[in-house]
């Protein structure tokens, strides 16, 4: 590995591991130059790449600082939660809380908009952003449309990551609301009961066949949604 690559990797690891938390002022270019026994140009090149990646911000005459977590996600996207957390500049981890395979209940069918009963997998997963409990993923997967999920343990990859990277979809529906944390979710998210949460219910289909229903619950101070759109050419003026 080149010296430039070593500097880049070590600073990145300090940030993603949480050793250098958001807002932390990293050593100056001169200090890094001395530490790595290299030219200032080599250090500056590495820092500029970290700025471009969104992990650092450079303030004139003040130095370079670890960026504050950016938790915004587009309403019309289906993100991999691992990538969302890494994009915040925090270390990501997940814990599978439960995995059950069963025949769909009436509630499952209603949630997934299934026309008839069938085999499903029900998974519950906790996603972490650094030391913070970031999200509870409560997911139903229709094995008729995703047969590979029958043999997937979801221990190596979270359900969110596995679905995004393995299962194509043709249409989706989002429902977004604010909700006070229940006793159960408060325990899972390490927050007080009643703490405000952002809850996203999402359904996806391939053609007319339901793929999955997932409920994502976030502490409201960690996540936000945004959307960019243009007025329809046939929409009336408002």
C-alpha positions as CSV (number, residue, x, y, z in Angstrom):
1,X,0.0,0.0,0.0
2,X,1.3,3.5,-0.9
3,X,1.9,6.0,1.8
4,X,-1.0,8.1,0.5
5,X,-3.3,5.0,0.8
6,X,-2.1,4.3,4.3
7,X,-2.9,7.8,5.5
8,X,-6.3,7.6,3.8
9,X,-7.1,4.2,5.3
10,X,-6.0,5.0,8.9
11,X,-7.9,8.3,9.0
12,X,-11.0,6.7,7.6
13,X,-10.8,3.9,10.2
14,X,-10.5,6.4,13.0
15,X,-13.6,8.1,11.8
16,X,-15.8,5.0,11.0
17,X,-14.8,3.3,14.3
18,X,-16.0,6.2,16.3
19,X,-12.5,6.9,17.7
20,X,-12.8,10.3,16.0
21,X,-16.4,11.3,16.6
22,X,-18.5,13.9,14.6
23,X,-17.1,17.4,15.2
24,X,-13.7,16.1,16.2
25,X,-10.8,18.3,15.0
26,X,-8.3,15.9,13.4
27,X,-4.5,16.5,13.6
28,X,-3.3,19.4,11.4
29,X,-1.6,18.8,8.0
30,X,1.7,19.7,9.6
31,X,1.2,17.2,12.5
32,X,0.2,14.5,10.0
33,X,3.2,15.3,7.8
34,X,5.5,14.8,10.8
35,X,3.7,11.7,12.0
36,X,3.9,10.0,8.6
37,X,7.3,11.5,7.6
38,X,6.0,12.6,4.2
39,X,5.3,15.7,2.2
40,X,2.5,18.0,3.0
41,X,1.1,17.5,-0.5
42,X,0.7,13.8,0.2
43,X,-1.3,14.5,3.4
44,X,-3.4,17.2,1.6
45,X,-4.3,14.8,-1.2
46,X,-5.5,12.2,1.3
47,X,-7.6,14.7,3.3
48,X,-9.1,16.1,0.1
49,X,-10.3,12.6,-0.8
50,X,-11.9,12.2,2.6
51,X,-13.7,15.6,2.1
52,X,-15.0,14.4,-1.2
53,X,-16.3,11.2,0.5
54,X,-18.2,13.3,3.0
55,X,-16.2,12.2,6.0
56,X,-14.3,15.4,6.6
57,X,-15.0,19.1,6.3
58,X,-12.1,21.7,6.1
59,X,-12.5,25.1,7.7
60,X,-10.2,27.8,6.7
61,X,-7.7,28.7,9.5
62,X,-9.5,26.3,11.8
63,X,-8.5,22.9,10.5
64,X,-10.2,19.7,9.4
65,X,-13.2,18.2,11.3
66,X,-15.1,15.0,11.2
67,X,-18.5,15.7,9.6
68,X,-21.7,15.6,11.6
69,X,-23.9,12.6,10.6
70,X,-26.0,13.2,7.5
71,X,-29.1,11.2,8.0
72,X,-31.3,12.4,5.2
73,X,-32.7,9.8,2.7
74,X,-34.8,10.3,-0.3
75,X,-38.5,9.4,0.0
76,X,-38.5,7.7,-3.4
77,X,-35.5,5.5,-2.8
78,X,-35.0,2.1,-1.2
79,X,-31.7,2.4,0.6
80,X,-29.4,-0.2,2.1
81,X,-29.3,0.8,5.7
82,X,-25.6,-0.2,5.9
83,X,-24.8,2.4,3.3
84,X,-27.0,5.0,5.0
85,X,-25.0,4.6,8.3
86,X,-21.6,4.6,6.5
87,X,-22.7,7.7,4.7
88,X,-23.2,9.3,8.1
89,X,-19.5,8.7,8.8
90,X,-20.3,6.1,11.5
91,X,-19.3,2.5,12.0
92,X,-22.2,0.1,11.0
93,X,-23.2,-3.1,12.6
94,X,-26.4,-5.2,12.8
95,X,-27.9,-7.8,15.1
96,X,-30.5,-10.4,14.0
97,X,-33.1,-10.5,16.8
98,X,-35.2,-13.2,15.3
99,X,-35.9,-15.2,12.2
100,X,-39.1,-17.3,11.8
101,X,-40.4,-19.2,8.8
102,X,-44.1,-20.0,8.8
103,X,-47.3,-19.9,6.8
104,X,-48.8,-16.4,6.5
105,X,-51.4,-15.3,9.0
106,X,-54.4,-13.0,8.2
107,X,-52.4,-10.1,9.5
108,X,-49.4,-11.0,7.3
109,X,-51.6,-11.2,4.2
110,X,-53.1,-7.9,4.9
111,X,-49.7,-6.3,5.5
112,X,-48.2,-7.7,2.3
113,X,-51.4,-7.4,0.2
114,X,-51.3,-11.2,-0.5
115,X,-54.3,-12.7,-2.3
116,X,-53.9,-16.2,-0.7
117,X,-51.9,-17.7,2.2
118,X,-48.4,-18.9,1.5
119,X,-45.0,-19.5,3.1
120,X,-43.2,-16.4,4.5
121,X,-40.1,-15.5,6.5
122,X,-40.4,-13.0,9.3
123,X,-37.2,-11.3,10.4
124,X,-36.4,-8.7,13.1
125,X,-33.1,-6.9,13.0
126,X,-31.4,-4.1,15.0
127,X,-29.2,-1.7,13.0
128,X,-26.5,0.3,14.8
129,X,-24.8,3.6,13.9
130,X,-21.6,3.7,15.9
131,X,-22.8,3.3,19.5
132,X,-26.4,4.5,18.8
133,X,-29.3,2.2,18.2
134,X,-30.3,3.4,14.7
135,X,-33.2,1.4,13.4
136,X,-35.5,-1.6,14.1
137,X,-36.2,-3.5,10.9
138,X,-39.4,-5.7,11.1
139,X,-39.8,-7.5,7.8
140,X,-42.0,-10.1,6.1
141,X,-40.7,-11.8,3.0
142,X,-43.0,-13.7,0.6
143,X,-41.2,-17.0,-0.3
144,X,-43.3,-17.4,-3.5
145,X,-41.6,-14.3,-4.9
146,X,-38.2,-14.7,-3.1
147,X,-37.6,-18.4,-2.7
148,X,-33.9,-17.9,-2.0
149,X,-34.8,-16.3,1.4
150,X,-35.8,-19.8,2.6
151,X,-32.1,-20.7,3.0
152,X,-30.8,-17.3,3.9
153,X,-29.9,-16.9,7.6
154,X,-29.5,-13.1,7.5
155,X,-26.5,-13.4,9.9
156,X,-23.8,-12.4,7.5
157,X,-25.9,-9.7,5.8
158,X,-28.8,-7.8,7.3
159,X,-32.3,-8.3,5.7
160,X,-32.1,-4.7,4.4
161,X,-28.7,-5.3,2.7
162,X,-29.6,-8.7,1.3
163,X,-33.0,-7.6,-0.1
164,X,-31.5,-4.4,-1.8
165,X,-28.7,-6.4,-3.4
166,X,-30.4,-9.6,-4.3
167,X,-34.1,-9.0,-5.0
168,X,-35.3,-6.8,-8.0
169,X,-38.6,-5.1,-7.7
170,X,-41.0,-3.2,-10.1
171,X,-43.1,-1.1,-7.8
172,X,-43.1,0.1,-4.2
173,X,-45.3,2.0,-1.6
174,X,-44.1,4.1,1.3
175,X,-46.2,5.2,4.3
176,X,-44.5,7.5,6.7
177,X,-45.7,8.6,10.1
178,X,-44.5,9.9,13.5
179,X,-45.1,7.5,16.5
180,X,-44.2,7.4,20.1
181,X,-42.0,4.5,21.0
182,X,-43.7,1.5,22.5
183,X,-42.3,-0.2,25.6
184,X,-40.9,-2.9,23.3
185,X,-39.3,-0.7,20.7
186,X,-38.0,1.7,23.4
187,X,-36.1,-1.3,24.9
188,X,-34.8,-2.3,21.5
189,X,-33.7,1.2,20.5
190,X,-32.3,2.1,24.0
191,X,-34.6,5.1,24.3
192,X,-37.3,6.2,26.7
193,X,-40.9,4.9,26.2
194,X,-42.8,7.6,24.3
195,X,-39.7,9.0,22.7
196,X,-40.7,10.3,19.2
197,X,-39.9,7.9,16.3
198,X,-40.1,8.0,12.6
199,X,-41.8,4.9,11.2
200,X,-41.7,3.9,7.5
201,X,-43.9,1.1,6.2
202,X,-42.8,-0.1,2.8
203,X,-44.3,-2.7,0.4
204,X,-42.7,-3.9,-2.8
205,X,-43.9,-5.9,-5.7
206,X,-42.6,-7.7,-8.8
207,X,-45.4,-7.3,-11.3
208,X,-48.5,-8.2,-9.3
209,X,-46.7,-10.5,-6.9
210,X,-45.9,-9.1,-3.4
211,X,-42.2,-9.3,-2.4
212,X,-41.9,-7.9,1.1
213,X,-43.5,-5.7,3.8
214,X,-41.1,-3.9,6.1
215,X,-41.6,-1.6,9.0
216,X,-38.6,0.6,9.8
217,X,-38.6,2.4,13.2
218,X,-36.0,5.1,13.8
219,X,-35.4,7.5,16.8
220,X,-36.6,10.8,15.3
221,X,-33.4,12.6,16.2
222,X,-31.3,10.3,13.9
223,X,-33.2,10.2,10.6
224,X,-35.0,12.4,8.2
225,X,-36.5,12.0,4.7
226,X,-36.4,14.4,1.7
227,X,-37.6,14.4,-1.8
228,X,-36.8,16.3,-5.0
229,X,-39.4,16.7,-7.6
230,X,-40.8,18.9,-10.4
231,X,-44.3,20.0,-11.1
232,X,-46.2,17.8,-13.5
233,X,-46.7,19.3,-17.0
234,X,-50.5,18.8,-16.6
235,X,-50.7,19.8,-13.0
236,X,-52.8,23.0,-12.3
237,X,-51.0,26.0,-10.8
238,X,-51.1,26.2,-7.0
